[in-house]
Amino acid sequence: MTNLIMDEKRNQRRNSVRARLRISHTKIGQIEGWSRNITDKGLFAELLEIPKLPIGAHIRLQLLDSVSPELTFNTRVVRVERDGLALVWVDYEQDGQRFPATNLQQHMRELARSKTKRKTN
């Protein structure tokens, strides 16, 4: 008899962050939902309306409750489930410039420091 319980295979630490988000794509327009399980590699977008998009489709995403809601993330669909989409980070955009997703953590630390300095001055 085979074991039906699958071991957890993920090697990324998942942060259970529930925040509003907006995804957009030319075929579906804009849909709002909630984030779940954010990692350095991507996130799960919980949606009430699941768009009919193929695996590999590129979607723009905004984290509406973040420190920088003006950042636009370019993501790719890696899995479709009954309650949402698993998305991986491709890159992000700010002020018309694109940056690799690997730069995001450093960018957010710098942004938080600059906002803290402005509040104290």
C-alpha positions in Angstrom: 0.0 0.0 0.0 1.4 3.4 -0.9 1.5 6.3 1.5 -1.1 8.9 0.5 0.2 11.6 2.8 2.7 13.9 0.9 5.6 15.4 2.8 6.0 19.2 2.7 8.6 19.7 0.0 8.9 23.5 0.0 12.2 25.0 1.0 11.0 28.6 1.1 9.7 30.0 4.4 6.1 31.1 3.9 4.8 34.2 5.7 1.1 34.1 6.2 0.3 37.7 5.3 -3.3 38.6 4.5 -3.3 41.8 2.6 -5.5 43.3 -0.2 -4.1 42.9 -3.7 -5.1 43.7 -7.2 -4.2 41.6 -10.2 -4.6 42.7 -13.8 -4.2 41.2 -17.3 -5.4 42.3 -20.7 -7.8 39.3 -20.9 -9.4 39.7 -17.5 -9.1 43.3 -16.6 -8.6 43.9 -12.8 -9.6 41.6 -10.0 -9.1 42.3 -6.3 -8.3 39.6 -3.7 -6.1 38.8 -0.8 -2.5 37.6 -0.4 -1.6 34.3 1.3 1.7 32.6 1.9 4.1 35.2 0.7 7.7 33.9 0.1 10.8 35.2 -1.6 9.7 33.3 -4.7 6.0 34.4 -4.9 2.6 34.3 -3.3 -0.8 32.8 -3.4 -3.6 35.2 -4.5 -7.0 34.3 -3.0 -9.7 35.4 -5.4 -13.5 35.1 -5.3 -13.5 35.0 -9.1 -10.9 32.7 -10.6 -9.7 34.0 -14.0 -9.3 31.5 -16.9 -5.6 32.0 -17.6 -3.1 29.4 -18.6 -0.1 28.3 -16.5 2.7 30.6 -17.5 0.5 33.7 -18.0 2.0 36.9 -16.9 0.0 39.0 -14.5 0.6 42.5 -13.0 0.0 42.6 -9.2 -0.2 45.4 -6.7 -0.1 44.9 -2.9 -2.6 47.5 -1.9 -1.9 47.5 1.9 1.9 47.5 1.5 4.3 50.2 2.5 4.7 51.0 -1.2 1.3 50.3 -3.0 2.7 52.1 -6.0 5.1 49.2 -6.7 3.8 47.0 -9.5 4.9 43.4 -9.6 5.2 41.3 -12.7 4.3 37.7 -11.8 3.7 34.4 -13.6 1.0 31.9 -12.9 2.4 28.6 -11.8 -0.7 26.9 -10.4 -4.5 27.5 -10.5 -6.6 26.3 -7.6 -10.3 26.5 -6.8 -9.7 29.5 -4.5 -6.9 31.4 -6.3 -3.6 31.5 -8.2 -0.1 30.6 -7.2 2.2 33.3 -8.6 5.9 33.7 -8.8 7.7 37.0 -8.9 9.3 37.9 -12.3 10.3 41.5 -11.5 8.9 44.7 -10.2 8.4 48.3 -11.5 8.8 51.6 -9.8 8.8 55.1 -11.5 8.9 53.5 -14.9 11.9 51.4 -14.2 12.0 47.6 -13.9 14.1 45.8 -11.3 14.9 42.1 -10.7 12.7 40.4 -8.1 16.0 39.5 -6.2 16.5 43.3 -5.5 13.1 43.6 -3.8 14.1 42.9 -0.1 17.0 45.4 -0.3 14.7 48.0 -2.0 12.0 47.6 0.7 14.6 48.0 3.5 15.9 51.2 1.9 12.4 52.5 1.4 11.5 51.9 5.1 14.7 53.6 6.2 14.0 56.7 4.1 10.4 56.9 5.3 11.6 56.7 8.9 14.2 59.5 8.3 11.5 61.7 6.8 9.2 61.2 9.9 12.0 62.1 12.3 13.2 65.2 10.5 
